[in-house]
Amino acid sequence: MDGTDDSAADATVDPAGAPIPDDDDEVSRKQAALFISPFLALGLADVVLLLGWGLDPLWGFMILPPILFISFLGWIAFKYGFVGDRTDDEDEAVVE
């Protein structure tokens, strides 16, 4: 009636005042962890295998940080949609 859009008033708002996204495409933290867990398990199994072969434990701890770092990057990619965002932009560019 007064020309304002009431759809913004219908959005869920957290206590800090920021709108909470209600995208169904967003992957939860648990799902992202489940997607990454096989890769993390393979990396940790590799460390255990190297240590089991009698390699100096220092080498096992030297390869552990990169394994954890790449697993964390993969978790971020699944959780926040780095992978999906890249393909969505390409589809829109082709359509235009």
N, C-alpha and C positions, 0 to 999 in steps of 0.2 A: 504494500500500500504506500509506504513511504519511499520505495525504490531501493531499499537495502536488500542484500542477499541473506536469507536466513539459513542457508546451508552451512555457513561457517559456525553458526550457533549450535547446530546439531552434532558437530564433531566432538569426539571425546577429548577432554583436556586433562592433563596431569596436574598435580597440585602446584607445580612450578609455573603453570600457565602455558606450557608448550603443547601444541596438539599432538596427540598420540596417533601414529599412522595405523590404519586399519587394513593394510594391504594383505590379501590372502596369499600373495606370491612370496612373502617374506619367509625365510627359513628360520626356525627357532634355534636357540643355542644348542639344545639337545640334539636336534636333527643334524646340525653342522658337526657336532662332536661325533655323532654316529657315522657320518660320511668320512670323517678324517681318521677315525680310530683304526681302520685296517692299515693305513699307511704308517701311522705312528707305531703300531704293533710290529710291522715289518722292520722299521728302523731300530726299535728297541731289541727285537730278536737278532738283528745284525750285530748290535753291540754285545749282546750276551754270547752270540756265536764266536765273535772275535776274542772275547775274554775267555771263553771255554777252550779255544785253541791254544791258550797260553800266551797270548799277546800281552805286552806290557799294559797294565790298567790305565796308564796315562793316555794311550792311544784310544782306548774306549771312551774316555771322557772328552777327548779332543773331537771325536766325531759326533758326540751326543748333542752339543749346542746347535749345529746346523740341522740335525734331524728335527729337533724341537722347534727351531725357527721356521723351517719350511712347513711343518705341521700347523703351526700357529698361523702362518700366511694362508694356508689352505682353509683353515677354520674361518678366518676373516672373509675370504673369498666366497665361501658358501653362505655364511651368516648374513653378510651385507650385500650380496649380489653383485660382486665385481664381474663375475662371469656373465650373469644375465643382463647387466647393464650394457655390456659391450655388444651383445647380439641384438638387443633392442634398438640401439642407435643405428646399426647397420640396416636393419629392416626398414626403419623410417626413412633413411637416406635413399634406399632403393625405390620406395613408394613415391617419394617426392620427385 
